[in-house]
């Protein structure tokens, strides 16, 4: 590092800009496909109702948070236009078009993505209430200040990327240490592969590995989240020494984080959380000589950075220094918050996941019937979801970094004392055979015909052992059937 210019981190910049832009493309695409059915004008939790509620007072408006749809009236058409614009702009950043111009060109592009996605978060309510949504917003803001290809990356912005990874990983590690006993006695992963929200095609094989391996997984997780994040900051020492060891240590810390995330990608579906962590961890991989050293004898430059750009990135660094107080206090607090934002703009957030791990998998199976009498003996047919377990013989799919929002929310249903606010409207849409809602599913058992009744039934699901799979060719077994909700039908 040449003081204010991180000349060894040109490769890191390319990965960060293009990787985060690709994640924005995926995120906007998921909303283009799913948002109208979930939160659109006729969605399960309509954005129009929330906006109308927020217009009632200034206090409610502040609670809602920033969104462009407080300036322009929400319609599904405008939502689709916003998502299409985000996809197009993200694609241009992926191929590097704005990066060919001055540093403010990619900055404006990423800030536009940040503002556009920030506008969706409050309207999506629980369907966009995941940690990786706020992570994407903050990542988009930070990488906006990496500059363009004609000058080295600013040291301040690279360090902010390390700080983001640190909060993401160390925060998750501390949540686990302070959370369930299963993380402290190294037993969490003996059942987490089976009980995680959306297993992948290799989750069953991972679950069936020996117990000693699962204990080693937990130990590796603690290493990656509690130790490796500190190593990411070591390359800052290269400002004062030409020795290569600081870059090596930083890259080693990044490699541990990336390797752990790779295992999570193979064994589960966590939308773009793991992919975002991989991309951001690449910020600590420095390659000597990877960027040309810009001439320092040009007027109005500091270490090769244009003076105005040095001022802009320095101001952002100072902003983050002020915002760091609350997340640092949160990391030190025994009452640590998980996936919490301390301001309306999703900057300087607190992150973390799975402080406790469920030991039993309860699946809510939704069924419908054409029969007039909704007794158990009626001909009930199951609705098939795209990602969550249902059919016992089906291999769990690999869907990440795509985010199946409805499937994820289905996992949370049995964890609450009562059905969530969106679930009864979901059943109503099934009774209406609503095309937009049915497109969220893998298959409609009634092929567009309206069922007379629908109901929800809870089952305990477990992975089939190897002997059961050889005998019955099923990947799941289920038992402990009990009613969850219904039967319900349309009146009138």
Secondary structure by P-SEA (a helix, b strand, c coil): cccccccccaaaaaaaaaaaaaaaaaaaaaaaccccccccccccccaaaaaaaaaccaaaaaaacccccccccccaaaaaaaaaaaaaaaaaaaacccccccaaaaaaaaaaaaaaaaaaccccccccccaaaaaaaaaaaaacccccccccccaaaaaaaaaaaaaaaaaaaaaaaacccccccccccccccccccccccaaaaaaaccaaaaaaaaaaaaaacccccccccccccccccccaaaaaaaaaaaaaaaaaaaaaaacccccaaaaaaaaaacccccccccccccccccccccccccaaaaaaaaaaaaaaaaaaaaaaaaaacccccccccccccccccccccccccccbbbbbbbbbbcccccccccbbbbbbcccccccccccccccccccaaaaaaaaacccccccccaaaaaaaaaaaccaaaaaaccccccccccccccbbbbbbbbcccaaaaaaccccccccccccccccccccc
